[in-house]
Amino acid sequence: MIINFSDIEDAFFFVGSDSYGMNTAILNKDTGQIYYRSEMGDLNEIDENEIDWDNCIEIPHKNDLDLGQKLVFEFVENHLDDEYDLVRQIFRKRGAYSRFKNLLASRGLLQRWYDFENQHEEQALRSWCKMNGLEISG
């Protein structure tokens, strides 16, 4: 079964749109169907009894692919090396990503961060697909 990469990417963004474990997406590898569940809303397409778990795989959260703070500090090393200690302080408190993006905006680097983040997310997700034997198009 060939699965459209954009469908997997959409599911990945759904899973990562909230805190770890709050959103779930399950891919049926035989049909390409993706089922969604949100702990915060009334979205629940995952019926534990009806899903053939042998043919399904859970779409990862960005933290599962090391795309959280590790990615931030890789960007900082390449583009804001002189602010490394400041960024470490920022990430010691709640609301770190908002403050980090404010710092980037003040340095004219916000779009560069978004491009960097998107590129690395796509690469990591494509690698995840390959590691899990998913044949993708697009």
C-alpha positions as CSV (number, residue, x, y, z in Angstrom):
1,M,0.0,0.0,0.0
2,I,1.4,3.4,-1.0
3,I,0.5,6.1,1.5
4,N,0.5,9.8,0.6
5,F,3.2,11.5,2.6
6,S,1.0,14.6,3.1
7,D,-1.5,12.4,5.0
8,I,1.2,11.2,7.3
9,E,2.5,14.8,7.7
10,D,-0.9,16.0,8.6
11,A,-1.3,13.3,11.2
12,F,2.2,14.2,12.6
13,F,1.2,17.9,12.9
14,F,-2.0,16.8,14.7
15,V,-0.1,14.7,17.2
16,G,2.4,17.4,17.8
17,S,-0.1,20.2,18.1
18,D,-0.5,19.6,21.8
19,S,1.5,18.3,24.7
20,Y,3.0,14.8,24.4
21,G,0.3,12.1,24.7
22,M,-2.7,14.5,24.3
23,N,-3.3,13.7,20.6
24,T,-3.0,10.3,18.9
25,A,-3.0,9.2,15.3
26,I,-3.0,5.6,14.2
27,L,-2.1,4.5,10.6
28,N,-3.5,1.3,9.2
29,K,-0.6,0.2,7.0
30,D,-2.9,-2.1,4.9
31,T,-5.5,0.6,4.0
32,G,-3.7,3.9,4.5
33,Q,-6.5,5.0,6.8
34,I,-5.5,7.3,9.7
35,Y,-7.6,7.3,12.8
36,Y,-7.4,10.3,15.3
37,R,-8.1,10.8,19.0
38,S,-7.7,13.9,21.1
39,E,-7.8,13.8,24.9
40,M,-8.9,17.4,25.1
41,G,-11.8,17.3,22.6
42,D,-14.5,15.0,21.5
43,L,-12.6,13.5,18.7
44,N,-12.2,9.8,19.0
45,E,-12.0,7.6,15.8
46,I,-10.0,4.9,17.5
47,D,-12.1,2.0,18.6
48,E,-9.7,-0.3,20.5
49,N,-11.8,-3.4,19.6
50,E,-12.2,-2.7,15.9
51,I,-8.6,-1.8,15.0
52,D,-6.3,-4.6,13.8
53,W,-3.3,-3.6,15.8
54,D,-1.0,-6.0,14.0
55,N,-1.4,-3.8,10.8
56,C,-1.3,-0.4,12.6
57,I,1.4,2.0,13.7
58,E,1.1,5.1,15.9
59,I,2.3,8.3,14.2
60,P,5.1,9.8,16.3
61,H,5.1,13.0,18.3
62,K,7.9,15.4,17.4
63,N,9.6,14.6,20.7
64,D,9.8,10.9,19.6
65,L,11.9,12.1,16.7
66,D,14.2,14.3,18.7
67,L,12.7,17.4,17.2
68,G,12.1,19.3,20.5
69,Q,14.8,21.2,22.4
70,K,17.6,19.2,20.6
71,L,16.6,20.9,17.3
72,V,16.4,24.3,19.0
73,F,19.9,24.1,20.3
74,E,21.2,22.8,16.9
75,F,19.7,26.0,15.4
76,V,21.2,28.2,18.1
77,E,24.6,26.7,17.6
78,N,24.4,27.5,13.9
79,H,22.7,30.9,14.0
80,L,22.9,32.4,17.5
81,D,26.0,30.9,19.1
82,D,26.6,34.0,21.1
83,E,23.2,33.6,22.7
84,Y,23.5,29.9,23.7
85,D,23.5,30.6,27.4
86,L,20.5,32.9,27.1
87,V,18.5,30.3,25.2
88,R,19.4,27.7,27.9
89,Q,18.0,30.0,30.5
90,I,14.9,30.6,28.4
91,F,14.3,26.8,28.3
92,R,14.4,26.4,32.1
93,K,11.0,28.0,32.5
94,R,7.5,27.4,31.1
95,G,6.6,29.3,27.9
96,A,10.1,28.8,26.5
97,Y,9.1,28.4,22.9
98,S,7.2,31.7,22.9
99,R,10.1,33.5,24.4
100,F,12.5,31.8,22.1
101,K,10.5,32.9,19.1
102,N,10.4,36.4,20.4
103,L,14.2,36.4,20.6
104,L,14.4,35.1,17.0
105,A,12.0,37.8,15.8
106,S,14.1,40.5,17.5
107,R,17.1,39.1,15.6
108,G,15.3,38.8,12.3
109,L,15.7,35.0,12.4
110,L,12.1,33.8,12.9
111,Q,11.5,32.7,9.3
112,R,14.9,31.1,9.1
113,W,13.9,29.1,12.3
114,Y,10.6,28.0,10.7
115,D,12.4,26.9,7.5
116,F,15.0,25.0,9.5
117,E,12.3,23.3,11.7
118,N,10.2,22.3,8.7
119,Q,13.1,20.9,6.8
120,H,14.3,18.8,9.8
121,E,10.7,17.6,10.6
122,E,10.2,16.4,7.0
123,Q,13.5,14.6,6.9
124,A,12.9,12.9,10.3
125,L,9.4,11.9,9.3
126,R,10.5,10.5,6.0
127,S,13.2,8.5,7.8
128,W,10.6,7.3,10.3
129,C,8.4,6.1,7.4
130,K,11.4,4.3,5.8
131,M,12.4,2.6,9.1
132,N,8.8,1.4,9.6
133,G,8.5,0.0,6.0
134,L,6.0,2.5,4.8
135,E,5.9,3.1,1.1
136,I,5.1,6.8,0.5
137,S,4.3,9.0,-2.4
138,G,4.8,12.7,-2.5
